[in-house]
Amino acid sequence: MIGPWDKVESRARGEYKVFSVREDQRRSPTTGREHTFYVIETSDWVNVIPVTPEGRLVFIRQYRHGTEDVTLEVPGGMVDAEDASPAVAARRELLEETGYDTDRLVYLGAVAPNPAIQNNRCHTYLALDARLVAAQRLDGAEEIEVTLVDPGDVSGLIVDGTITHALVVCAFYLYDAYRRMNR
């Protein structure tokens, strides 16, 4: 039977602005052999699917340095230490990145972005009746364009490769499941 592996030793290997790396020595419960694993430790993340009173979805476009491409995504980001909860972070990120706000956040669920090497979760929220209330408040390294999308177009944007961010695809899976269960 598969079970947890005992941690023999754990050492910090690097500290960076948005993550750290740790090296774990773990013992297999099956073989008793020790193996080395590297874990990226980072804060939890949030994704927000904002829906306007007119039923349109608020998306953002931004340049992503990892893929060296402009992507179409939903607002989101890190849960900061000052955030009391992922819900607080979701509302903060929504307002900062888009200028939209809501009083109606619905928790859709969480996924583990890459459980093989990361320790965090990505929480997805639905922001109902999202309204433009302010200008964007971007940090110095962000350049974000807000765009509205019809909900019926999202599946096609995923299939045709316009939406490529795996966590955004997961967010829309959770959104679809929520809509099916609440018909």
Buried (B, 14 or more C-beta within 10 A) or exposed (E): EEEEBEEEEEEEEEEEEEBBBBBBBBBEEEEEEEEEBEBBEBBBBBBBBBBBEEEBBBBBEBEEEEEEEEBBBBBBBBBEEEBEEBBBBBBBBBBBBBBBBBEEBBBBBBBEBEEEEBBBBBBBBBBBBBBEEEEBEEEEEBEBEBEEBEBEEBEEBBEEEEBBBEBBEBBBBBBEEBEEEEE
